[in-house]
C-alpha cells in the first residue's frame, strides 16, 4: 500500500462515518462537531486563502469566518465533497501531494470522530499501514515535540523500534503502536500508550503543547 492509497482509504472511511453520524456528532477537536470538522477539511483543500489562517496568526479570524460559512452548507453535500477530493485546481491534486500531506490529516481526523465516544476501541491496522505512520513519525516527531521540556523517546510496541524525538534529559519514553503515538503527538489524549519516566517528567510532557 502506498501513502496515497492509505490517505484515500482514510478519506473515504471518514466520509462514510460522517454520513453515518450526521452533522452534530462530537469530535476530539475542541468546540467542533462533525459539521465543523467537515468544513475545515474543505477549506484546507479548496480555499488556500483561508487555509493560511488555520494554524493561527493574523488570518485566523478570516479562516474561521470562511469555515463557518462552509459549515452552513448542506452537510451531505459537504461530506460528498470531502469524499470526492479537492477540486481540479487545488494543489492537493498534484501527484504525490495527497499521500505526503493528507495521510496524517485524514488518519487523525478519522480518529477524532471515532474516539469522541466513550466506548471507542482502537482499529486493527495492517503492519504496512502502521509502517507508513512510523515513517511519518520519523520525519515529523522532532517538530511535534519541540515545546516539550524533557527528552522524548518513542517506542514502537510491536517491533520495539525507537525514535529519539527530542534529545535531552530527563527522558520520557512513550510506547505504543505507531498510530497511537502519532495521535498523542498531535495532541490527542484518547490514546493507548504507556509512559516511562518520573511522574513529574511525564506530567510535564502531557502538559506541553504538541503538533506540527
C-alpha positions as CSV (number, residue, x, y, z in Angstrom):
1,X,0.0,0.0,0.0
2,X,1.3,3.5,-0.9
3,X,0.9,6.6,1.3
4,X,-1.6,7.9,-1.3
5,X,-3.7,4.7,-1.2
6,X,-3.7,4.9,2.6
7,X,-4.7,8.6,2.6
8,X,-7.6,7.8,0.1
9,X,-8.8,4.9,2.3
10,X,-8.9,7.2,5.3
11,X,-10.7,9.9,3.4
12,X,-13.4,7.5,2.2
13,X,-13.8,5.8,5.6
14,X,-14.1,9.2,7.3
15,X,-16.7,10.3,4.8
16,X,-18.7,7.1,5.4
17,X,-18.5,7.7,9.2
18,X,-19.6,11.3,8.8
19,X,-22.6,10.2,6.8
20,X,-23.5,7.7,9.5
21,X,-23.2,10.1,12.4
22,X,-24.6,13.2,10.9
23,X,-23.6,16.9,11.5
24,X,-23.9,17.3,15.2
25,X,-21.8,14.4,16.5
26,X,-18.9,15.3,18.8
27,X,-15.2,15.2,17.8
28,X,-11.9,15.4,19.7
29,X,-11.3,18.8,18.2
30,X,-12.3,21.2,20.9
31,X,-15.5,23.0,20.1
32,X,-16.1,21.3,16.8
33,X,-18.9,19.0,15.8
34,X,-18.7,16.8,12.7
35,X,-20.2,19.7,10.8
36,X,-17.3,21.9,11.7
37,X,-14.6,19.3,11.0
38,X,-16.1,18.6,7.6
39,X,-16.0,22.3,6.8
40,X,-12.4,22.5,8.0
41,X,-11.3,19.7,5.6
42,X,-13.0,21.5,2.7
43,X,-11.4,24.9,3.2
44,X,-8.0,23.3,3.8
45,X,-8.0,21.8,0.4
46,X,-10.0,24.2,-1.8
47,X,-9.6,27.6,-0.1
48,X,-5.9,28.4,0.1
49,X,-6.7,32.0,1.0
50,X,-8.5,30.8,4.1
51,X,-6.2,27.8,4.8
52,X,-3.4,30.1,5.6
53,X,-5.0,31.0,8.9
54,X,-5.9,27.5,10.1
55,X,-2.9,27.3,12.4
56,X,-3.5,30.8,13.8
57,X,-1.9,34.2,13.1
58,X,-3.4,37.3,11.6
59,X,-5.6,35.4,9.2
60,X,-7.2,33.2,11.8
61,X,-10.4,35.2,12.1
62,X,-10.8,35.2,8.3
63,X,-10.3,31.4,8.2
64,X,-12.8,31.0,10.9
65,X,-15.4,33.1,9.1
66,X,-14.9,31.1,5.8
67,X,-15.1,27.8,7.7
68,X,-18.3,28.9,9.4
69,X,-19.9,29.8,6.0
70,X,-18.8,26.5,4.6
71,X,-20.4,24.7,7.6
72,X,-23.7,26.4,6.8
73,X,-24.0,24.5,3.5
74,X,-25.9,21.2,3.5
75,X,-23.9,18.7,5.4
76,X,-24.5,15.8,3.0
77,X,-23.1,17.9,0.1
78,X,-20.1,18.8,2.2
79,X,-19.4,15.2,3.1
80,X,-19.7,14.2,-0.6
81,X,-17.1,16.9,-1.5
82,X,-14.7,15.6,1.1
83,X,-15.2,12.0,-0.3
84,X,-14.6,13.1,-3.9
85,X,-11.5,15.0,-3.0
86,X,-10.3,18.6,-3.8
87,X,-11.2,20.5,-6.9
88,X,-9.2,20.2,-10.1
89,X,-7.3,23.4,-9.5
90,X,-6.3,22.5,-5.9
91,X,-2.6,22.0,-5.1
92,X,-3.8,18.8,-3.4
93,X,-4.4,17.4,-6.9
94,X,-0.7,17.4,-7.8
95,X,0.6,13.9,-7.9
96,X,2.3,13.0,-4.6
97,X,0.8,15.7,-2.5
98,X,-2.1,13.7,-1.4
99,X,0.0,10.9,0.2
100,X,2.6,13.3,1.5
101,X,0.2,15.7,3.4
102,X,-3.1,14.0,3.7
103,X,-2.2,10.6,5.2
104,X,-1.8,12.0,8.7
105,X,-4.6,14.7,8.2
106,X,-7.3,12.2,7.4
107,X,-6.0,9.5,9.7
108,X,-6.0,11.8,12.7
109,X,-9.4,13.4,11.9
110,X,-10.9,10.0,11.3
111,X,-9.9,9.0,14.8
112,X,-11.1,12.4,16.1
113,X,-14.6,11.3,15.1
114,X,-14.2,7.6,16.1
115,X,-12.8,8.3,19.5
116,X,-15.1,11.1,20.6
117,X,-17.5,8.4,22.0
118,X,-16.8,6.9,25.4
119,X,-16.9,3.3,24.1
120,X,-14.2,3.8,21.4
121,X,-11.9,1.0,20.6
122,X,-8.7,1.1,18.5
123,X,-8.9,-0.1,15.0
124,X,-6.7,-3.0,13.9
125,X,-4.5,-1.7,11.1
126,X,-2.2,-3.7,9.0
127,X,1.6,-3.8,9.6
128,X,2.0,-1.9,6.3
129,X,-0.3,0.9,7.5
130,X,1.5,1.1,10.8
131,X,4.8,1.2,8.9
132,X,3.6,4.2,6.9
133,X,2.7,6.1,10.1
134,X,6.0,5.2,11.7
135,X,7.8,6.6,8.7
136,X,5.9,9.8,9.0
137,X,6.8,10.0,12.7
138,X,10.5,9.6,12.0
139,X,10.3,12.8,10.0
140,X,7.8,14.8,12.0
141,X,8.2,13.9,15.6
142,X,11.0,16.4,16.3
143,X,8.9,19.2,15.2
144,X,5.8,18.0,17.0
145,X,7.5,17.8,20.4
146,X,9.7,20.9,20.1
147,X,7.9,22.6,23.0
148,X,8.3,19.7,25.4
149,X,10.7,20.5,28.2
150,X,12.1,16.9,28.5
151,X,13.8,14.4,26.3
152,X,11.3,12.2,24.4
153,X,11.8,8.7,23.0
154,X,9.1,7.0,21.1
155,X,9.0,3.2,21.2
156,X,7.0,1.1,18.8
157,X,5.3,-1.6,20.9
158,X,5.0,-4.2,18.1
159,X,8.7,-4.1,16.9
160,X,10.5,-2.4,19.8
161,X,11.9,0.2,17.3
162,X,12.6,3.6,18.7
163,X,12.7,7.2,17.6
164,X,14.6,9.9,19.5
165,X,12.0,12.7,19.1
166,X,13.8,15.1,21.4
167,X,17.2,14.9,22.8
168,X,17.9,15.8,26.4
169,X,17.5,14.7,30.0
170,X,15.5,13.7,31.9
171,X,13.7,11.4,29.4
172,X,10.1,10.4,29.0
173,X,9.6,7.2,26.9
174,X,6.2,6.9,25.2
175,X,5.3,3.4,24.0
176,X,2.5,2.3,21.7
177,X,1.6,1.3,18.2
178,X,2.6,4.0,15.6
179,X,-1.0,5.3,15.1
180,X,-1.4,5.7,18.9
181,X,2.0,7.5,19.1
182,X,1.0,9.8,16.2
183,X,-2.3,10.7,17.8
184,X,-0.6,11.6,21.1
185,X,2.0,13.8,19.3
186,X,-0.9,15.5,17.5
187,X,-2.2,16.4,21.0
188,X,-4.9,13.8,21.4
189,X,-5.4,12.1,24.8
190,X,-7.8,9.3,23.8
191,X,-4.9,7.0,23.0
192,X,-3.4,3.7,24.1
193,X,0.1,4.5,25.1
194,X,2.3,3.9,28.2
195,X,4.8,6.2,29.7
196,X,8.2,5.5,31.3
197,X,9.8,8.3,33.4
198,X,9.3,10.1,36.6
199,X,5.8,11.3,37.5
200,X,6.9,14.9,37.3
201,X,8.5,14.5,33.8
202,X,5.5,12.6,32.5
203,X,3.3,15.4,33.8
204,X,5.5,18.0,32.0
205,X,5.3,16.0,28.8
206,X,1.5,15.7,29.0
207,X,1.1,19.4,29.8
208,X,3.1,20.6,26.8
209,X,1.5,21.8,23.5
210,X,2.2,19.4,20.6
211,X,1.6,19.1,16.9
212,X,3.1,20.1,13.7
